[in-house]
Amino acid sequence: MKNIFKNLSLIIIISICFYLGLWQMDRANEKLRIQTDFKQQVSKDYIDTKSVGENPIRYTKIFSSGIFVEPYFLLDNIVFNRKAGYFVLSPFLLDDKILLVNRGWVENYSRQRFPTIITPKEKTTIKGYVKYPMQLLELSESNITKSKPYVLQNINISQISKILNRDIYSFILTLDENSKYSYQYIVEKNENKHFKHYMYAGQWFLFAIIGIVFLTILNRKKNGKS
């Protein structure tokens, strides 16, 4: 009975380590795809948002003509230069559809007060590149506050669409650094991010192999006694 329990425990540990190794491999491959998309798109020209379709490639460079509208949203838990802050997300109306625009980072002033965000009133043309919402760490039970300014834990397109009562593009425009409507621009870092995930995967696979070795030794001892 004791050996059965040991075998079962080792098999569970080996399975978990193997699963975590595969998960890290998937993460590495996703980061590699992101890096590849960035390299392929960064040298291309800007194209009109209306012509990119519903699901353009990440980092596709786009331009949009329209007007910023209220209310804006603050994406929480964004750290820059060791300071906590927000990404400012402003709705941009082109025709009858909203494009969410990431205008950059602002400090949160230790939660004592919200930053002052100016929404431009004039019709304008903006440029940037395509990003898709990513799942971030949620530090509160509610994803979005109920009053203005709306503070988000994660970008939920359907929630924002209900608040604005308009259709929204599935992607976000990250505003160019030199735009006059941009706050603190955070440079995109895509080089070699996949390597650390390959390293983590290697560690988990190594743990799985060690578990297999222990399992083999345990069963050899058992067979030797019998």
N, C-alpha and C positions, 0 to 999 in steps of 0.2 A: 504493500500500500504506500509506503514511504517513497519507493522508487517511481511509482505511478504519479504521485504528486510532483516529484522533482521533474519528471519527464514533461508533464503537462505545463508546469511553470516555465521550463526552458523553451518549450514550443511556443508558448504565448509571447515570451520575451523576444524570441527570434522573429516571430511574425510581426510584432510591433516595430522592431528595428528595421526589418525589411520594408515594411510599409512606409516608415518615415524616410528611408533612403529613396524610395520611389517618389515620394512627395517632394523631396528636395530636388530630385532630378527634373520633375515637372516644373518646379519653380525656376530652376536654372534655364531650362529650355524656353520658358516664357520670357525671362529677362533677356535671353539671347535674341528672341524674336523682336522684342521691344528695341534693342540696340540696332538690329538690322533695319527695322522700319525707320528709325531715326536717321541712320546713315543714308538710306535711300531717298528720304523725303527732304532732308535739309538743303540739298543743292537745287531743288526744283523751284519753279516759279509759283507765285500765289495764284490760286484759282478762286472763282466766285463760289461762295457757300451754296448758292442755289443749284450749282451744277455738280456737286460732289456726291450726291445721292444720300441715302439714309445712313450708311455705315462706311464712311471713308476710312482709309488706313490711318492709324495713329501717326501724328506729326505731319500730316498733309498740311501744307501752307495755304491758308485761305484768307479771303477778304470779304467783308460784309458791309453793305450800305444800309443804314437805318438810323434808329435813335434809341438811346438808353432810356429805360423806364423804371419806375419804382414798383415794388420795394426791392432793395438789395438784400443779399444773404451773406452771412459770415460763416465760413467753414472753419470749425474750431480745431484746436490741438495741432497747429502747424508751428514747428520750431524752426527758427532761423537765427543764426549766430548766438545760440544758447538762450534765446528769448522765445517765450511762448507768444503766439499770436493767431491771426486768422488770415485765410485767403478771402479776398473780397470778390463775391460773385454778383455781377450786375446783369439783369435781363436786358437783352438787346433785341428790339423789335424790327424784323425785316418782313415786309408784307404783313401777313396775319400770324406769323409764327415767331416763337421766342428762341433766341440763341443765348445760352448762358455764357458769360464772359468772365474768365478769371483775370481780374485786374491786378493781381499781385498780393503781396503780404503786408499786413499792418500789425503793429504791436497791440497786445490786449491790455496793457497798463495794469497788470496784476489784478484784473477783474474789478478794479475800482470804478472804472467808467468805460463806456464803449468808444471806439475811435470815431472821429468825425469823417463821414464818407460823403463826398460830393457826387451827385448824379448829374452828368452833363445834360443840357437841355437841347442843344442844337443837333440837327441832322448831320451825320458824319459817316466816314468810311473808316473801318478799323481793320487791322491785319493781325494775324497770329497763326497758331497751329492747333491741330485737332488733338484733344485728349479725351479719354473716356473716364467716367467716375470709377474710383477705386475704393474698396472697403477699408476704412480706417478704424482705429481703436475707438470704441464708444465708452466714454467715461460717465455717462448718465443713462437712465432708463429710456428717456425720450430722445428720439433722433433730432427733433426740431422744436424750438421754443414756440410758444403760442402767441407771442406778441412781438412787435417790431422793436429793434432790428432782429430779424429771424437768425438764430444761431443754429448751425447744423453740425451734427456729429459725422454724418456721411451725406453725400449728395444723392438724394433720392428723387429721380426725375418725376415720378408720378406724384409725389407729395408737393413738389414745387409747382407742377402743372396745375394742381388743384388750387393752390394759393393764388396763382396768377390768373387762373381760369382761361388758360390758353394752351395750345399745343406747343411742345418744346422739342428741339432737336435732341437726339440721344447722346450727342457728343458735346464737348465744351470747347470754346475757343480760348486758348491761353494767349493773352494779349502780348504783342511785341514789346520788348524792353524799352524801345525809344518812343513809344506812344505817349502822348501828353495826358492820356487818361490812366496810365499805369501807376501803380504804387510800387513797392519794393519788388523788383523782379528777382526770382530765384532761378539760377541757371540750371538747366536740365543736365543731370549727370547720368549718362548711360554706359560709359565705358567700363567693360569688364565686371559688371555687377554679377554676372552669372557665375564667376569663378568661385565665390564663397559658397554658393549653393552646391556646386560640385564637390567642394571640400566637405561640407556637412553631409552630403550623400555618402561620400566615401567613408566617413566616420561611422555612420549608421550601418552601412554594409559590413564594415569591419567588426562592429559589435555583433551583428548577426552571425558572421563567420565564427567568431569566438564562442558564441552560444552553441553553434553546431558542433564545434570541437568538444565543448563540455558535454553535450548530449551524447556524442559518440563515445567519449571516455566513460561516462556513467553507465551506458548500456554494455560496454565491453566488460566493465567490472562486474556487472550483474550476471552476464553470461558466463564469466569466469568462475563465479561462485557457484553457479548452478551446474 
